[in-house]
């Protein structure tokens, strides 16, 4: 599940594998970049911004950024030269970057784009404070969320313009731990900043590892309270966990710990 921590971890993998190396070949398998040749560019930096990954490249006075978004299925993998690419089927490959020391392969990437680094702000400047970035500011994220009090709290948390890096997993787990019904209007949530602060702590706690846990356990089947546990007993009260599926927005919750408001 590529959320902010997964993208941060991916950026670190590419940092270790590519940064400082000179690209010897690039192979783009998307129409808009099919003829692009990045050979001769040095990989200067690999960074994440919420769910967005930014590879910064330089060749003399030419500074470019290769931007990708992982969404639900995207992934980058790094291999040694000559190593078999085993992560995904070949038809899902969108880009291959080669240096003398490593090969980076991007699978099922979305919003793959190349632009001048000076233009980065026009591509990611709309994002709210990054949960794992130096710009993290719980008060600012809260201000953005409460500006729309009639919006459901779960939608507000997923809106990357409010805070960058949270997805379905951390949305569900945060609201469960705060005992908030996911469809509660923002204006009726008692402590929005407390919700935001907890979300950031959960994402940050998994930085540097691939197993995402909110319970503190890394054992299979014990890593979450509600996410992915439809019809299983709530770890707090024993009630059956519920699931609502609306396209890419998936919500798990406990009907007893997170009850809907009573009709009046």
C-alpha positions in Angstrom: 0.0 0.0 0.0 2.0 3.0 -1.3 1.3 5.7 1.4 3.7 8.4 2.6 6.0 6.0 4.4 6.3 3.6 1.4 7.1 6.5 -0.9 9.7 7.8 1.6 11.3 4.3 1.8 11.3 4.0 -2.0 13.1 7.4 -2.3 15.8 6.1 0.1 16.3 3.0 -2.0 16.8 5.1 -5.1 19.0 7.5 -3.2 21.3 4.6 -2.2 21.3 3.0 -5.7 21.4 6.0 -8.1 22.5 9.2 -6.4 25.9 10.3 -7.6 25.8 8.0 -10.6 25.7 9.2 -14.2 22.8 7.8 -16.3 24.2 5.7 -19.1 20.8 4.9 -20.6 17.1 5.6 -20.1 14.2 3.7 -21.5 10.7 5.3 -21.1 7.7 3.1 -22.0 5.1 5.7 -21.9 4.0 7.7 -25.1 4.8 11.2 -23.8 8.4 10.3 -22.9 9.1 7.6 -25.4 11.9 9.5 -27.3 13.4 11.1 -24.2 17.1 10.3 -23.6 18.6 11.1 -20.2 22.0 9.6 -20.8 24.7 11.9 -19.4 22.6 13.3 -16.5 23.8 12.8 -13.0 21.3 11.7 -10.4 21.6 14.4 -7.8 18.8 13.6 -5.4 15.9 11.2 -4.7 13.2 12.8 -2.6 9.6 12.2 -1.6 6.8 14.7 -1.2 3.7 13.0 0.3 2.9 10.3 -2.2 5.0 11.9 -5.0 8.5 10.7 -5.8 11.0 13.2 -7.3 14.3 12.2 -8.9 16.4 15.3 -9.4 18.9 15.2 -12.3 21.6 17.5 -13.5 23.9 17.9 -16.5 25.8 21.1 -16.5 23.3 24.0 -16.2 20.4 21.7 -17.1 18.4 20.6 -14.0 15.5 18.3 -14.5 13.1 16.4 -12.2 11.6 13.1 -13.0 8.3 12.9 -11.2 6.2 9.8 -10.5 3.2 8.9 -8.5 2.7 5.4 -7.2 -1.0 5.5 -6.5 -2.3 2.0 -5.6 0.0 -0.2 -7.7 3.1 1.7 -8.5 6.6 0.7 -7.4 10.3 1.3 -8.1 12.9 -1.5 -7.7 16.7 -1.2 -7.9 18.8 -4.0 -9.2 22.5 -4.7 -9.8 23.6 -4.7 -13.5 22.8 -8.1 -14.9 20.4 -9.1 -12.1 17.1 -10.5 -13.2 14.1 -8.1 -12.8 11.7 -10.2 -10.9 9.4 -7.7 -9.1 6.6 -7.4 -11.7 5.6 -8.6 -15.2 7.6 -6.8 -18.0 4.4 -5.3 -19.5 4.0 -3.1 -16.3 7.4 -1.5 -16.7 7.1 2.3 -17.4 10.8 3.4 -17.2 14.2 1.9 -16.8 17.2 4.0 -15.6 20.8 2.7 -15.8 24.0 3.8 -14.3 27.3 1.8 -14.2 26.4 0.6 -10.6 22.6 0.0 -10.7 19.4 -0.3 -12.7 16.2 1.3 -11.4 12.9 0.0 -12.8 9.6 1.8 -12.4 6.5 -0.4 -12.5 2.9 0.7 -13.1 3.8 4.4 -12.4 1.3 7.1 -12.7 1.7 10.8 -13.6 5.2 10.1 -14.9 6.6 13.4 -16.1 9.9 15.2 -16.7 10.2 18.9 -16.2 12.7 21.5 -15.2 13.5 21.4 -11.5 12.7 25.1 -11.2 9.1 24.2 -12.1 8.6 21.6 -9.3 6.4 24.0 -7.3 3.9 24.1 -10.1 3.6 20.3 -9.9 3.6 19.6 -6.2 3.1 23.1 -4.6 -0.6 22.4 -4.1 0.2 19.7 -1.5 -0.4 20.3 2.2 2.3 19.8 4.9 4.2 16.6 4.3 3.7 14.1 7.1 7.3 13.0 6.7 8.8 16.3 5.5 10.6 19.2 7.1 7.6 21.3 6.4 5.3 19.2 8.7 3.0 21.5 10.6 0.0 20.0 12.4 -1.6 23.4 13.0 -1.5 24.2 9.3 -2.9 20.8 8.3 -5.7 21.4 10.8 -6.4 24.8 9.5 -6.9 23.5 6.0 -9.2 20.7 7.2 -11.5 22.8 9.4 -11.9 25.3 6.6 -14.5 22.9 5.2 -16.6 21.9 8.3 -19.3 20.0 6.3 -16.9 17.6 4.7 -16.6 14.0 6.0 -13.4 13.7 8.1 -12.3 10.6 6.2 -12.4 12.6 2.9 -10.6 15.5 4.5 -7.7 13.2 5.7 -7.3 11.7 2.2 -7.2 15.2 0.5 -3.5 15.7 -0.2 -4.1 19.5 -0.3 -4.7 19.3 3.5 -1.8 17.0 4.4 0.4 15.0 2.1 1.0 11.3 2.6 -2.0 9.7 4.2 -4.0 6.9 2.5 -6.7 4.5 3.3 -4.7 2.4 5.8 -3.7 5.3 8.0 -7.0 7.0 7.6 -8.9 4.0 8.9 -6.4 3.2 11.7 -6.3 6.8 12.9 -10.0 7.2 13.1 -10.4 3.9 14.9 -7.8 4.9 17.5 -9.5 8.3 18.0 -13.0 6.6 18.1 -14.3 8.8 15.3 -17.0 7.5 12.9 -15.4 8.0 9.4 -18.4 9.9 8.0 -18.5 12.4 10.8 -18.5 16.0 9.4 -15.3 17.8 10.2 -17.2 20.4 12.2 -18.4 17.7 14.6 -15.0 16.2 15.3 -14.0 17.4 18.8 -10.2 17.5 18.3 -9.1 17.6 14.6 -5.6 18.5 15.5 -5.4 15.4 17.7 -6.5 13.3 14.7 -3.9 14.9 12.5 -1.1 14.5 15.0 -1.9 10.9 15.5 -1.9 10.2 11.8 1.5 11.8 11.4 2.9 9.7 14.3 1.6 6.5 12.8 3.1 7.2 9.4 6.4 8.3 10.9 6.6 5.2 13.0 6.9 3.0 9.9 9.6 5.1 8.2 12.5 3.0 7.3 10.7 -0.4 7.2 8.4 -2.0 4.6 6.0 -3.7 7.1 3.3 -1.1 8.0 2.0 -1.6 11.5 -0.2 0.6 13.7 -0.5 -2.0 16.6 3.2 -2.3 17.2 3.3 -5.9 16.2 5.1 -7.0 13.0 3.5 -10.5 13.0 1.3 -11.3 10.1 -2.3 -10.7 10.9 -1.5 -8.5 13.9 -0.3 -5.3 12.2 -3.6 -3.4 12.1 -6.7 -2.7 14.3 -9.3 -2.4 11.6 -7.7 -2.1 8.1 -8.1 -5.3 6.1 -10.0 -7.0 8.9 -13.6 -7.1 7.6 -15.9 -9.3 9.7 -13.1 -10.1 12.1 -13.5 -9.2 15.8 -12.5 -5.7 16.9 -9.3 -5.9 19.0 -10.9 -3.5 21.5 -14.5 -4.6 21.9 -15.0 -7.8 19.9 -17.6 -6.4 17.4 -17.3 -7.4 13.8 -15.2 -5.0 11.7 -17.2 -3.4 8.9 -16.0 -2.4 5.4 -17.2 0.2 2.9 -15.8 0.1 -0.6 -16.2 3.0 -3.0 -13.6 2.6 -5.8 -10.2 3.5 -4.5 -11.7 4.8 -1.2 -11.9 1.9 1.1 -13.0 2.3 4.7 -12.8 -0.2 7.6 -14.3 0.7 11.0 -15.7 -0.8 14.2 -19.5 0.0 14.5 -19.3 -0.2 18.3 -16.1 1.8 18.9 -16.9 4.3 16.2 -20.7 4.5 16.3 -22.7 6.6 13.9 -24.5 9.5 15.6 -28.0 8.7 16.8 -30.8 10.1 14.7 -32.9 12.7 16.5 
